[in-house]
Amino acid sequence: MKIKIKNGIVLDMVGVPERKDILIENDKIIQIAKNITEEADETIDASNRAVMPGLINCHNHVGMSIFRGYSDDLELQDWLQKAIWPVEDKLKAEDIYYSSKLGCIEMLKSGTTTFNDMYFFMEDVANAMIETGIRGVIGRTIISNGEEADKRIYEAKKLYEEYHNREEGRIKVNVALHAPYTCPPDVIKKGIDLAKECNVDIQIHLSETEKENEDIQKEYEKSPTQYLNDLGLFSRHCVLAHGVHLSETDLEILKDKNVGISHNPISNLKLASGIADIVKYRKLGLTVGLGTDGSGSTNTLDMFEEMKVASYMQKVLHKKASCIQAKEILEMATIEGAKVLGLEKEIGTLEVGKKADIILINLQKPHLQPIHDIYSCLVYSAIGQDVDTTIVDGKIIMQNRELKEIDEKDLIEKCNEIKEQYFKKIV
């Protein structure tokens, strides 16, 4: 199967934006050039469209789509302990499947083609990914201690055995340790051992709040970063979610490790967790991507919103409008995100030989015109609904805002039935 994208403004994230054509064969890009004459099975006219790599959401809990708006305006610990965890304890596998499928199509319709996820009933998350066509890295959350933690480690290994590299590599599995404050040392070590056994990466929440830092310091007399470093966690490639409160000592440890940070600006603001100084992190050489976190805390999975807020936060934090540029933010949502997930050889840029994960953005919208700078246009003006075509692994998932093989109406009805079953009405 060959697909040709013609006449688009191509932002390949390696060179300057130019009007070019792209030729796709099966799952890969085989040519990028002006006026490609080779015939294709399908041709997409990208006139008045920006053509760019699909966005990469480095931290998510896609099964939480049904929590959207359920427990807003609470502090993180109250949000978790009083609102989220009591409902999660009641959810069934089928509920997570439908909720995850809803999140997958939300991402695909707003330009995200790859996401990194930790949650439970992950086999059902994987099945939602298979059916929707999205790319992702997933892990069964390991939390608690004793027999409960051992059960989750067993489930994490089973997930790896059944789903790692499924769909010709579109689905990958990593080891998902929840956080330093929910995983005692022996559980962290078991997670590291599992990652080594399976030869996969690790993801973990880290220093999301000041309280987390204070609690770990009180219990172990060291910061969460020092705690994890002493346990050997950073011997593996790690995706660190949040990293809001990292000290100079923490950063000295991390800058020489094979880690990437998922900056989740909207969730961090909404839960009042704080503002991560990603300008400082990047200057130290740390790789920083962007994530949404789950819909329960961020409400939407629109990475265009995350890009805007990430930029605005840094400008206010540093009191300097030029401290971070629009192009840098777009890189964080594409190639830097790919590096955070260890997938930069496959995705994150548009280059010959890479996977054909591509989105087209309709530039003929009043809020996008006139265009002085294409990077500024996409970061500061565009929204997820401006994406009109989404291609993953060389397959057209959405075209002209229409999903090819998914019944959105039926899915939304299913998720509302779940809401009615488990959630108390909020006045």
DARA-V546700 format. One record per run of one state. SS is the DSSP state (@ for helix, = for strand, . for the rest). FROM is the first residue (numbers start at 0). TO is the last residue. If there is no record, write none. Layout:
ss=SS from=FROM to=TO
ss=SS from=FROM to=TO
//
This chain:
ss=. from=0 to=0
ss== from=1 to=10
ss=. from=11 to=16
ss== from=17 to=24
ss=. from=25 to=26
ss== from=27 to=32
ss=. from=33 to=40
ss== from=41 to=44
ss=. from=45 to=47
ss== from=48 to=52
ss=. from=53 to=53
ss== from=54 to=59
ss=. from=60 to=60
ss=@ from=61 to=66
ss=. from=67 to=74
ss=@ from=75 to=87
ss=. from=88 to=91
ss=@ from=92 to=108
ss=. from=109 to=110
ss== from=111 to=118
ss=. from=119 to=120
ss=@ from=121 to=131
ss=. from=132 to=133
ss== from=134 to=141
ss=. from=142 to=142
ss== from=143 to=143
ss=. from=144 to=144
ss=@ from=145 to=162
ss=. from=163 to=164
ss=@ from=165 to=168
ss=. from=169 to=169
ss== from=170 to=172
ss=. from=173 to=173
ss== from=174 to=178
ss=. from=179 to=181
ss== from=182 to=182
ss=. from=183 to=183
ss=@ from=184 to=197
ss=. from=198 to=200
ss== from=201 to=205
ss=. from=206 to=208
ss=@ from=209 to=219
ss=. from=220 to=222
ss=@ from=223 to=230
ss=. from=231 to=231
ss=@ from=232 to=234
ss=. from=235 to=236
ss== from=237 to=241
ss=. from=242 to=246
ss=@ from=247 to=253
ss=. from=254 to=257
ss== from=258 to=262
ss=. from=263 to=263
ss=@ from=264 to=269
ss=. from=270 to=276
ss=@ from=277 to=282
ss=. from=283 to=285
ss== from=286 to=289
ss=. from=290 to=293
ss=@ from=294 to=297
ss=. from=298 to=301
ss=@ from=302 to=317
ss=. from=318 to=324
ss=@ from=325 to=331
ss=. from=332 to=333
ss=@ from=334 to=339
ss=. from=340 to=353
ss== from=354 to=354
ss=. from=355 to=356
ss== from=357 to=361
ss=. from=362 to=364
ss=@ from=365 to=367
ss=. from=368 to=372
ss=@ from=373 to=380
ss=. from=381 to=382
ss=@ from=383 to=385
ss== from=386 to=391
ss=. from=392 to=393
ss== from=394 to=398
ss=. from=399 to=400
ss== from=401 to=402
ss=. from=403 to=406
ss=@ from=407 to=421
ss=. from=422 to=426
//
